[in-house]
Amino acid sequence: MKTKDISKIAQRNLSLFICFRMLFNARFYYPVYALIFLEHGLSWEDFGILNAIWALTIIILEVPSGALADTLGRKKLLVLAAICMVVEMVALLFAPMNGSEYVFLLFALNRIVSGLAEAAASGADEALAYDSLKEAGLEKNWGKALEKAQRFTSLAFFFAMMTGSAFYDSSFINSCLNGLGINFSITAETAVKAPIFLTFISSLVVLGAALAMKDPFETEKMGAWETMKLSFRKTVEAGSWIWKTPLPFGILLAAMALDNVIRQFLTIASAYWNVIELPLATFGLVASGMSLMGVFIPRFARLLADRFSPNQNFFLLCPLLFVGLYGISYAFPYWGIVPAILLYATMQIMNYLVSRYLNEEASSDRRATVLSFRGLSTNLSYGAVSILYSGLIAWIKTEGIPAQVMGRKMNEQDAVFVQSLGWFPWYFIITLILVVIFYRLRFRKN
């Protein structure tokens, strides 16, 4: 194939990769995610169980799916992920809103298929895009390509957050219809399905983007048993390479240390907005504003990657994260949003650096598998800190709750929450020390 044709395929794959990532990740129901479960008659206990099923599915399938991407081809895994996205949305669209066992089963199907989709797409999308550039001799452009992907994904998140929350409100939709002179109205029950339907439309576009991609490398046709053996071998080889090689091993350790405490904060962010006394109506706007940081943060991250070493960038992000964690521990009314911005910025910079470094270090034949180890490691560390946080909450309650916290009168729930925030910066310091010691002991000869 001519170099010019290879370059065109690479650019086309890159555009499709950005489209795939934008619409696969930015889903219209995210602003009202928990409410959708409750509106269908499910309980908070059901919500916890279903999300545990989702996390477990990802942990189990993360690395095997990456190995399959390197064995069967990245495009096939992306098509599978897109089909799963369509199926998960169909399951929610057909779920009745009566809280029956049938509803729980459909939501369980949604969580399992969603976990499969996340695992199948994780690593395969970046691997296909990067290897397309590499085949065309354009791998040096990966930093800019990754920056562009993060920027457009952030814009898509902003649009999805604003649109999804608006279409969830039946009164807003009906007022818009009346303003357009349309004599038609929808019920609140129908509006619950609106963000899901919009995401279903997105899933069809995602499927089209996956089908339109061209895998830069041909894979050998083989039987199921041979495929399983080769995938297992690739998993072992990739794991062994990470374990023996200082840079990828250090990158994954650093990602685990930074990622888990930030993700734990993001999980409880709505409770934080409440204790810093932001108006309830601004919660969606704040989340949308945070996502817009991704428009300019990736460019800053690219400059860091170009000018400094991975080690220097890690120890640059650590104090930034500590200041953010220390700031949120005080839960300052209104001004508490400032340290939260530092946490969001740290997460976005870290995601860029980890993706860039791992893609540049991994060889083409194991790239998707290596990237899947990133997802496995960060999800495991996040699961561990979630369990620790639950234990922390229980311990705080047994110790007794003061009448005032930070000089402010609070109800019991808010007081426990703010006290738990005080442990975040010190947990991070302990984690950081352990990670550094473990890394130095692992590679003390180097």
C-alpha positions as CSV (number, residue, x, y, z in Angstrom):
1,M,0.0,0.0,0.0
2,K,1.2,3.5,-0.8
3,T,2.5,5.7,2.0
4,K,-0.1,8.3,1.0
5,D,-2.9,5.8,1.4
6,I,-1.6,4.6,4.8
7,S,-1.5,8.2,6.0
8,K,-5.1,8.7,4.9
9,I,-6.2,5.5,6.8
10,A,-4.3,6.7,9.9
11,Q,-6.0,10.1,9.8
12,R,-9.4,8.5,9.2
13,N,-8.9,6.0,12.1
14,L,-7.9,8.9,14.3
15,S,-11.1,10.9,13.5
16,L,-13.2,7.8,14.1
17,F,-11.3,7.0,17.4
18,I,-12.2,10.5,18.6
19,C,-15.8,10.1,17.6
20,F,-16.0,6.7,19.3
21,R,-14.4,7.9,22.5
22,M,-16.6,11.0,22.7
23,L,-19.9,9.3,22.3
24,F,-18.9,6.1,24.2
25,N,-17.9,8.0,27.3
26,A,-20.2,11.1,27.3
27,R,-23.6,9.6,28.1
28,F,-26.7,11.7,28.5
29,Y,-28.0,9.9,31.6
30,Y,-24.8,10.6,33.7
31,P,-26.3,13.7,35.4
32,V,-29.3,11.7,36.6
33,Y,-27.6,8.3,36.8
34,A,-28.7,7.3,40.3
35,L,-32.1,8.9,39.9
36,I,-32.8,6.6,36.9
37,F,-32.4,3.5,39.1
38,L,-34.7,4.9,41.8
39,E,-37.3,6.1,39.3
40,H,-37.6,2.5,38.0
41,G,-38.5,1.4,41.5
42,L,-35.1,0.1,42.6
43,S,-33.7,0.8,46.1
44,W,-30.4,2.2,47.2
45,E,-29.4,-1.4,48.1
46,D,-30.2,-2.5,44.6
47,F,-28.2,0.5,43.2
48,G,-25.1,-0.7,45.2
49,I,-25.4,-4.3,44.2
50,L,-25.9,-3.5,40.5
51,N,-22.8,-1.2,40.5
52,A,-20.8,-3.8,42.3
53,I,-21.8,-6.3,39.5
54,W,-20.6,-3.7,36.9
55,A,-17.2,-3.2,38.7
56,L,-16.7,-6.9,39.1
57,T,-17.4,-7.6,35.4
58,I,-14.8,-5.0,34.4
59,I,-12.2,-6.4,36.8
60,I,-12.7,-10.0,35.5
61,L,-12.7,-9.1,31.8
62,E,-10.3,-6.1,31.6
63,V,-7.1,-7.9,30.9
64,P,-8.5,-10.9,28.9
65,S,-10.3,-8.4,26.6
66,G,-7.0,-6.6,26.0
67,A,-5.3,-9.8,25.1
68,L,-8.1,-10.7,22.7
69,A,-7.7,-7.3,21.1
70,D,-4.1,-8.1,20.4
71,T,-5.0,-11.6,19.2
72,L,-8.2,-11.1,17.2
73,G,-7.7,-7.5,16.2
74,R,-8.6,-4.2,17.9
75,K,-11.5,-3.4,15.5
76,K,-13.4,-6.6,16.4
77,L,-13.2,-5.7,20.1
78,L,-14.4,-2.1,19.4
79,V,-17.3,-3.4,17.4
80,L,-18.2,-5.7,20.3
81,A,-18.0,-2.8,22.7
82,A,-20.3,-0.8,20.4
83,I,-22.8,-3.6,20.1
84,C,-22.8,-4.0,23.9
85,M,-23.5,-0.3,24.3
86,V,-26.6,-0.7,22.0
87,V,-27.8,-3.7,24.0
88,E,-27.3,-2.0,27.4
89,M,-29.4,1.0,26.3
90,V,-32.2,-1.3,24.9
91,A,-32.3,-3.1,28.2
92,L,-33.0,0.2,30.0
93,L,-35.5,1.4,27.4
94,F,-37.6,-1.7,27.9
95,A,-37.4,-1.8,31.7
96,P,-40.8,-1.0,33.2
97,M,-40.9,1.4,36.1
98,N,-42.4,-0.8,38.8
99,G,-39.5,-2.1,40.8
100,S,-40.2,-5.7,40.0
101,E,-37.7,-8.5,39.8
102,Y,-38.0,-8.2,36.0
103,V,-36.7,-4.6,36.3
104,F,-33.8,-5.7,38.5
105,L,-32.9,-8.4,36.0
106,L,-32.9,-5.9,33.1
107,F,-30.7,-3.5,35.0
108,A,-28.4,-6.4,35.9
109,L,-28.2,-7.2,32.2
110,N,-27.4,-3.6,31.6
111,R,-24.6,-3.6,34.2
112,I,-23.0,-6.8,32.9
113,V,-23.1,-5.8,29.3
114,S,-21.9,-2.3,30.2
115,G,-18.9,-3.8,32.1
116,L,-18.2,-6.0,29.0
117,A,-18.3,-2.9,26.8
118,E,-16.0,-0.9,29.0
119,A,-13.5,-3.9,29.2
120,A,-13.6,-4.5,25.4
121,A,-13.1,-0.8,24.5
122,S,-10.4,-0.2,27.2
123,G,-7.0,-0.2,25.5
124,A,-8.3,-1.4,22.1
125,D,-9.4,2.1,21.0
126,E,-6.0,3.7,21.8
127,A,-4.0,0.8,20.5
128,L,-5.8,0.9,17.1
129,A,-5.3,4.7,16.8
130,Y,-1.7,4.7,17.9
131,D,-0.7,1.8,15.7
132,S,-2.4,3.4,12.8
133,L,-0.2,6.5,13.3
134,K,2.8,4.3,13.8
135,E,2.2,2.4,10.5
136,A,2.1,5.7,8.7
137,G,5.3,6.9,10.5
138,L,3.3,9.5,12.4
139,E,3.6,8.1,16.0
140,K,5.2,11.4,17.1
141,N,1.8,13.0,16.6
142,W,0.3,10.8,19.3
143,G,0.7,13.5,22.0
144,K,-1.3,16.0,20.0
145,A,-3.9,13.4,18.9
146,L,-4.4,12.4,22.5
147,E,-4.8,16.1,23.5
148,K,-7.4,16.5,20.8
149,A,-9.3,13.4,21.9
150,Q,-9.5,14.6,25.5
151,R,-10.5,18.1,24.5
152,F,-13.4,16.9,22.3
153,T,-14.5,14.3,24.9
154,S,-14.7,17.1,27.5
155,L,-16.9,19.2,25.2
156,A,-19.1,16.1,24.6
157,F,-19.3,15.6,28.3
158,F,-20.4,19.2,28.8
159,F,-23.1,18.9,26.1
160,A,-24.3,15.5,27.5
161,M,-24.5,16.7,31.1
162,M,-26.4,19.8,30.2
163,T,-28.7,18.1,27.6
164,G,-29.3,15.0,29.7
165,S,-30.4,16.9,32.8
166,A,-32.6,19.2,30.8
167,F,-34.4,16.4,29.0
168,Y,-34.9,14.5,32.2
169,D,-37.2,17.4,33.3
170,S,-40.7,17.0,31.7
171,S,-41.7,20.5,32.5
172,F,-38.7,21.9,30.6
173,I,-39.5,19.7,27.6
174,N,-43.1,20.7,27.6
175,S,-42.3,24.4,27.9
176,C,-40.0,24.1,24.9
177,L,-42.7,22.3,22.9
178,N,-45.2,25.0,23.9
179,G,-42.7,27.7,22.9
180,L,-42.5,26.1,19.5
181,G,-46.2,26.1,19.2
182,I,-46.5,22.3,19.3
183,N,-49.7,21.2,21.1
184,F,-48.2,18.1,22.7
185,S,-46.9,17.2,26.1
186,I,-45.0,14.3,27.7
187,T,-45.3,12.7,31.1
188,A,-42.7,12.7,33.8
189,E,-42.4,8.9,33.3
190,T,-41.6,9.3,29.6
191,A,-39.0,12.0,30.4
192,V,-37.1,9.5,32.6
193,K,-36.4,7.5,29.4
194,A,-35.4,10.6,27.4
195,P,-31.6,10.6,28.4
196,I,-31.5,6.9,27.8
197,F,-33.0,7.2,24.4
198,L,-30.5,10.0,23.5
199,T,-27.7,7.7,24.6
200,F,-29.2,4.9,22.5
201,I,-28.9,7.2,19.4
202,S,-25.3,7.8,20.4
203,S,-24.7,4.1,20.6
204,L,-25.7,3.7,17.0
205,V,-23.2,6.3,15.9
206,V,-20.5,4.6,18.1
207,L,-21.3,1.3,16.3
208,G,-21.0,3.0,12.9
209,A,-17.6,4.5,13.9
210,A,-16.3,1.1,15.0
211,L,-17.4,-0.6,11.8
212,A,-15.8,2.2,9.7
213,M,-12.4,1.7,11.3
214,K,-9.6,-0.2,9.6
215,D,-7.3,-2.3,11.7
216,P,-3.7,-1.5,10.7
217,F,-2.5,-5.1,11.3
218,E,-4.0,-8.3,9.9
219,T,-4.4,-11.1,12.4
220,E,-4.2,-14.8,11.6
221,K,-7.4,-16.8,11.5
222,M,-7.3,-19.5,14.1
223,G,-9.7,-21.7,16.1
224,A,-11.2,-20.8,19.4
225,W,-8.7,-23.0,21.4
226,E,-5.7,-21.5,19.6
227,T,-7.1,-18.0,20.2
228,M,-7.5,-18.6,23.9
229,K,-4.0,-20.1,24.2
230,L,-2.5,-17.1,22.4
231,S,-4.5,-14.6,24.4
232,F,-3.4,-16.2,27.6
233,R,0.2,-16.2,26.5
234,K,0.0,-12.5,25.6
235,T,-1.5,-11.7,29.0
236,V,1.4,-13.5,30.7
237,E,4.0,-11.9,28.5
238,A,2.5,-8.4,29.0
239,G,2.3,-8.9,32.8
240,S,5.9,-10.2,32.9
241,W,7.1,-7.2,30.8
242,I,5.4,-4.7,33.1
243,W,6.8,-6.5,36.2
244,K,10.3,-6.5,34.9
245,T,10.4,-3.0,33.2
246,P,10.9,0.0,35.5
247,L,9.0,2.6,33.5
248,P,5.6,0.9,32.8
249,F,5.7,-0.6,36.3
250,G,6.3,2.8,37.8
251,I,3.6,4.4,35.6
252,L,0.9,1.9,36.8
253,L,2.0,2.3,40.4
254,A,1.8,6.1,40.1
255,A,-1.6,5.9,38.4
256,M,-2.9,3.7,41.3
257,A,-1.6,6.1,43.9
258,L,-3.1,9.2,42.3
259,D,-6.3,7.7,40.8
260,N,-8.0,5.9,43.7
261,V,-8.2,8.8,46.1
262,I,-9.4,11.3,43.4
263,R,-12.0,8.8,42.1
264,Q,-13.3,8.3,45.6
265,F,-13.8,12.0,45.9
266,L,-15.6,12.1,42.5
267,T,-17.9,9.4,43.7
268,I,-19.0,11.5,46.7
269,A,-18.7,14.9,45.0
270,S,-22.4,15.7,45.1
271,A,-22.3,15.4,48.9
272,Y,-19.3,17.7,49.0
273,W,-21.1,20.3,46.9
274,N,-23.9,20.1,49.5
275,V,-21.6,20.6,52.6
276,I,-19.8,23.6,51.0
277,E,-23.3,25.1,50.6
278,L,-23.6,25.3,46.8
279,P,-27.2,25.6,45.7
280,L,-28.7,22.3,44.6
281,A,-29.6,23.8,41.2
282,T,-25.9,24.4,40.5
283,F,-24.7,20.8,40.9
284,G,-25.1,19.9,37.3
285,L,-23.6,23.2,36.1
286,V,-20.6,22.7,38.4
287,A,-20.0,19.1,37.0
288,S,-20.4,20.5,33.5
289,G,-17.9,23.2,34.2
290,M,-15.4,20.7,35.6
291,S,-15.6,18.7,32.4
292,L,-14.9,21.8,30.3
293,M,-11.4,21.9,32.0
294,G,-10.6,19.1,29.6
295,V,-10.5,21.7,26.8
296,F,-7.2,23.3,27.9
297,I,-5.8,20.9,30.6
298,P,-4.5,18.3,28.0
299,R,-2.4,21.0,26.2
300,F,-0.8,21.7,29.6
301,A,-0.3,18.0,30.1
302,R,1.3,17.7,26.7
303,L,3.8,20.4,27.6
304,L,4.7,18.6,30.8
305,A,5.3,15.4,28.9
306,D,7.4,17.2,26.3
307,R,9.6,19.0,28.8
308,F,9.9,16.8,31.8
309,S,10.5,13.2,32.6
310,P,7.8,10.8,33.9
311,N,9.5,10.9,37.3
312,Q,9.5,14.7,37.4
313,N,5.9,14.9,36.4
314,F,4.8,12.4,39.0
315,F,6.4,14.4,41.8
316,L,4.9,17.5,40.3
317,L,1.4,16.1,40.5
318,C,1.8,14.8,44.1
319,P,2.0,18.2,45.8
320,L,-0.8,19.5,43.6
321,L,-3.0,16.5,44.6
322,F,-2.1,16.9,48.3
323,V,-3.0,20.6,48.3
324,G,-6.4,19.7,46.7
325,L,-7.1,17.0,49.3
326,Y,-6.0,19.2,52.2
327,G,-8.2,22.0,50.9
328,I,-11.4,19.9,50.6
329,S,-10.8,18.6,54.2
330,Y,-11.9,22.0,55.5
331,A,-15.1,22.1,53.4
332,F,-15.0,25.9,53.1
333,P,-18.5,27.2,52.2
334,Y,-18.4,28.2,48.5
335,W,-14.6,28.6,48.3
336,G,-14.3,24.8,48.8
337,I,-14.8,24.5,45.1
338,V,-11.2,25.8,44.5
339,P,-9.4,22.7,45.9
340,A,-11.9,20.5,44.1
341,I,-10.8,22.1,40.8
342,L,-7.2,21.0,41.7
343,L,-8.4,17.4,42.0
344,Y,-10.2,17.5,38.7
345,A,-7.1,19.0,37.0
346,T,-4.8,16.4,38.5
347,M,-7.0,13.6,37.3
348,Q,-7.1,14.9,33.7
349,I,-3.3,15.5,33.6
350,M,-2.6,12.0,35.0
351,N,-4.9,10.4,32.5
352,Y,-3.1,12.1,29.6
353,L,0.4,11.2,30.9
354,V,-0.4,7.6,31.6
355,S,-2.0,7.0,28.2
356,R,0.9,8.7,26.4
357,Y,3.7,7.0,28.3
358,L,2.2,3.5,28.1
359,N,1.5,3.8,24.3
360,E,5.0,5.0,23.7
361,E,6.6,2.2,25.7
362,A,4.5,-0.8,24.7
363,S,5.2,-2.7,21.5
364,S,2.4,-3.1,19.0
365,D,1.8,-6.8,19.6
366,R,1.0,-6.3,23.2
367,R,-0.2,-2.7,23.3
368,A,-3.9,-3.3,24.1
369,T,-3.0,-5.9,26.7
370,V,-0.7,-3.5,28.5
371,L,-3.3,-0.7,28.4
372,S,-5.8,-3.2,29.9
373,F,-3.5,-3.7,32.8
374,R,-3.8,0.1,33.5
375,G,-7.6,-0.3,33.8
376,L,-7.3,-3.4,36.0
377,S,-4.8,-1.8,38.4
378,T,-6.7,1.5,38.8
379,N,-10.1,-0.3,39.2
380,L,-8.6,-2.7,41.9
381,S,-7.1,0.2,43.8
382,Y,-10.4,2.2,43.6
383,G,-12.3,-0.9,44.9
384,A,-9.9,-1.2,47.8
385,V,-10.2,2.5,48.8
386,S,-14.0,2.3,48.5
387,I,-14.0,-0.5,51.1
388,L,-11.6,1.4,53.3
389,Y,-13.8,4.5,53.1
390,S,-16.9,2.5,54.1
391,G,-14.9,1.2,57.1
392,L,-13.8,4.8,57.9
393,I,-17.4,6.0,58.0
394,A,-18.4,3.2,60.3
395,W,-15.4,3.9,62.6
396,I,-16.2,7.7,62.8
397,K,-19.8,6.9,63.8
398,T,-18.6,4.6,66.7
399,E,-16.2,7.3,67.9
400,G,-19.0,9.8,68.4
401,I,-20.1,12.8,66.4
402,P,-19.4,16.3,67.7
403,A,-22.0,19.0,67.7
404,Q,-19.8,21.3,65.6
405,V,-17.3,20.4,62.8
406,M,-14.9,23.1,61.5
407,G,-16.8,25.6,63.7
408,R,-20.1,24.9,61.9
409,K,-23.2,23.2,63.1
410,M,-24.1,20.3,60.9
411,N,-26.5,17.4,60.9
412,E,-25.1,14.0,61.7
413,Q,-24.8,12.8,58.1
414,D,-22.8,16.0,57.0
415,A,-20.7,15.9,60.2
416,V,-19.6,12.4,59.5
417,F,-18.9,13.2,55.9
418,V,-16.7,16.3,56.7
419,Q,-14.8,14.3,59.3
420,S,-14.0,11.6,56.7
421,L,-12.6,14.2,54.3
422,G,-9.9,15.1,56.9
423,W,-8.4,11.6,56.4
424,F,-8.0,12.0,52.6
425,P,-4.6,13.9,52.5
426,W,-3.0,11.7,55.1
427,Y,-4.2,8.5,53.3
428,F,-2.6,9.8,50.2
429,I,0.7,10.5,51.9
430,I,0.8,7.0,53.4
431,T,-0.1,5.5,49.9
432,L,2.6,7.6,48.3
433,I,5.3,6.5,50.8
434,L,4.3,2.9,50.3
435,V,4.4,3.1,46.5
436,V,7.8,4.8,46.5
437,I,9.3,2.2,48.9
438,F,7.7,-0.7,46.9
439,Y,9.1,0.6,43.6
440,R,12.6,1.2,45.1
441,L,12.7,-2.3,46.6
442,R,11.5,-3.8,43.3
443,F,14.2,-2.1,41.2
444,R,16.9,-1.5,43.9
445,K,19.5,-2.9,41.5
446,N,18.6,-0.3,38.9
